[in-house]
Amino acid sequence: GELGLQRHLLKSFGAEAYDLLLLFQGVDSSVPATWKPPGGAPPLMPAQREELRKDFPADVAEALAEVSQTLKDGADAAALLDKVEAAAAATGQRLRRLDKKAEKAAMADFKKNLAAQVAAEDKPPAALSLAVPLVHAQVHNRALNMPGKVLGAAIKSLKGAIPDSAQALLEAYHVAVVESLQGKSESEAFLADNIAKLRAVCEAPTTAEV
């Protein structure tokens, strides 16, 4: 479960960070100054990244190559952060240190907003897509944007951190959502009957018994 989440982070946030480093380094050479990466999706293909990097000074190209290799390995978010920091230094960019007070406030807002959305959402697939990152944020204190394909991995990563009954509910609800989206109408009754329990898990994930 945790491995799947790390791979998601590498493919999304990691790739965007790599492209930003390429942009900053390339503004004075081959990358147009007007280029901006679209949010939420890597704008450059791997071949484009390699083409840009080969024209950079040797020390910069080497540091960026290590970021590229970590992205290809796809299994260590901590290693990626180290490589991004080293590459930023090589390109002359200074990464801003985390502001713990602002981070804490942002996390509180993230949880509050998700909780309000879960409480108001009546459609089971949407409710689950909101509930899983909310529970994950409450348990692990991490704010993650989770596409549907990583919800299963995120739920598995909660095992041992929440009561067994809450874990079982999330797993069963996820299975039922997938079946419902596949057109299996028999799952819809389970989803409707248990959406209140899903909300209960969100309200107190570490103590909820459902």
C-alpha positions in Angstrom: 0.0 0.0 0.0 2.7 2.5 1.0 4.7 1.6 -2.1 1.8 2.4 -4.3 1.4 5.8 -2.7 5.1 6.6 -3.1 5.0 5.7 -6.8 2.0 8.0 -7.2 3.9 10.8 -5.5 6.9 10.2 -7.8 4.8 10.2 -10.9 2.9 13.3 -10.1 4.7 15.8 -7.7 8.1 14.3 -8.4 7.8 14.7 -12.2 6.5 18.2 -11.9 9.4 19.2 -9.7 11.8 17.7 -12.2 10.2 19.7 -15.0 10.4 22.9 -13.0 14.1 22.4 -12.5 14.6 21.9 -16.2 12.6 25.1 -16.8 14.7 27.2 -14.4 17.9 25.9 -15.8 16.8 26.2 -19.4 15.3 29.7 -19.4 18.7 31.1 -20.5 19.1 28.4 -23.2 16.6 26.2 -24.9 13.4 26.4 -22.9 11.0 29.3 -23.8 10.6 31.7 -20.9 6.8 31.7 -21.5 6.6 27.9 -20.9 4.6 27.0 -17.8 3.8 23.4 -16.6 0.1 22.7 -16.4 -0.9 21.8 -12.8 -1.5 18.2 -11.9 0.2 16.6 -15.0 3.8 16.3 -16.1 4.1 18.5 -19.3 7.2 16.9 -20.7 7.8 13.5 -22.1 10.9 11.6 -21.0 12.6 12.1 -24.3 12.0 15.8 -24.1 13.5 15.9 -20.7 16.6 14.1 -21.8 17.0 16.4 -24.8 16.9 19.5 -22.6 19.2 18.1 -20.0 22.1 17.2 -22.4 22.8 20.8 -23.2 23.3 21.8 -19.5 26.7 22.2 -17.8 28.1 18.8 -16.7 27.5 19.3 -12.9 23.9 20.4 -13.5 23.2 17.6 -16.0 24.6 15.1 -13.6 22.4 16.3 -10.7 19.3 16.3 -12.9 20.2 12.8 -14.2 20.1 11.6 -10.6 16.6 13.0 -10.2 15.6 11.3 -13.5 16.9 8.0 -12.3 15.0 8.2 -9.0 11.9 8.9 -10.9 12.5 5.8 -13.1 13.2 3.7 -10.0 9.8 4.8 -8.7 9.9 3.6 -5.2 11.5 6.1 -2.8 10.0 9.5 -2.2 12.5 10.4 0.4 15.4 9.8 -2.0 13.7 11.9 -4.6 13.4 14.8 -2.2 17.2 14.6 -1.5 18.0 14.5 -5.3 15.6 17.4 -6.0 17.3 19.5 -3.3 20.8 18.7 -4.7 19.7 19.4 -8.3 18.1 22.7 -7.2 21.4 23.7 -5.6 23.3 22.8 -8.8 21.0 25.0 -10.9 21.3 27.9 -8.5 17.8 27.6 -7.1 17.2 27.9 -3.3 14.2 25.8 -2.2 12.2 27.5 0.5 12.2 25.7 3.8 8.9 24.4 5.1 7.0 26.8 7.3 5.8 24.5 10.1 3.1 27.0 11.3 1.8 27.5 7.8 2.0 23.7 7.1 0.0 23.0 10.2 -2.7 25.5 9.3 -2.9 24.2 5.7 -3.3 20.7 7.0 -6.1 21.8 9.3 -7.9 23.5 6.4 -7.4 20.4 4.2 -9.0 18.2 6.8 -11.8 20.6 7.5 -12.7 21.1 3.9 -12.6 17.3 3.1 -14.8 16.6 6.2 -17.4 19.1 5.0 -17.4 17.6 1.6 -17.8 14.0 2.9 -20.7 15.1 5.1 -22.5 16.7 2.1 -21.7 14.0 -0.5 -24.4 11.4 -1.2 -22.9 9.6 -4.1 -20.8 6.6 -2.8 -18.0 6.8 -5.4 -17.4 10.5 -4.7 -17.8 10.0 -0.9 -15.1 7.3 -0.9 -12.7 9.4 -3.0 -13.0 12.1 -0.4 -13.1 9.8 2.6 -9.8 7.9 1.9 -7.6 11.0 1.7 -9.3 12.5 4.7 -8.7 9.4 6.9 -5.2 9.2 5.5 -4.6 12.8 6.5 -6.0 12.3 10.0 -3.9 9.1 10.6 -0.6 10.0 8.9 -0.9 13.8 8.8 -0.3 13.9 5.1 -2.3 15.8 2.5 -2.5 13.8 -0.7 -4.5 14.1 -3.9 -5.5 10.6 -4.7 -6.8 9.4 -8.1 -9.1 6.5 -8.0 -6.4 4.0 -9.0 -4.5 4.5 -5.7 -7.4 4.4 -3.3 -7.0 0.7 -2.8 -3.3 1.1 -1.9 -4.1 4.0 0.4 -6.7 1.9 2.2 -4.2 -0.9 2.7 -1.7 1.5 4.1 -4.1 2.3 6.9 -4.0 -1.3 8.2 -3.0 -1.4 11.9 -3.6 2.4 12.3 -7.3 2.2 12.5 -9.7 -0.4 14.1 -10.1 -3.6 12.2 -13.8 -2.9 11.7 -13.1 0.4 10.1 -10.4 -1.1 7.9 -12.9 -3.9 6.8 -15.5 -1.3 6.0 -13.2 0.8 3.9 -12.0 -2.3 2.0 -15.5 -3.6 1.4 -16.8 -0.1 0.4 -13.9 0.2 -2.1 -14.8 -3.2 -3.6 -18.4 -2.3 -3.8 -17.7 1.0 -5.5 -15.6 -0.7 -8.1 -18.3 -3.2 -8.7 -20.9 -0.5 -8.9 -18.9 1.4 -11.5 -18.6 -1.8 -13.5 -22.4 -1.9 -13.6 -23.1 -4.5 -10.9 -26.2 -3.1 -9.4 -26.3 -5.5 -6.4 -23.5 -3.5 -4.8 -25.6 -0.3 -4.8 -27.7 -1.3 -1.8 -24.5 -2.0 0.3 -23.1 1.4 -0.6 -26.3 3.2 0.3 -26.7 1.3 3.5 -23.2 1.9 4.7 -22.4 5.5 3.7 -23.3 6.7 7.2 -20.7 4.2 8.6 -18.1 5.6 6.1 -18.8 9.1 7.5 -18.4 7.8 11.0 -14.9 6.4 10.1 -14.0 9.9 8.8 -15.1 11.6 12.0 -13.0 9.4 14.3 -10.8 7.0 12.2 -8.6 5.8 15.1 -11.5 5.0 17.4 -14.5 4.3 15.2 -16.0 0.9 15.6 -18.5 0.3 12.7 
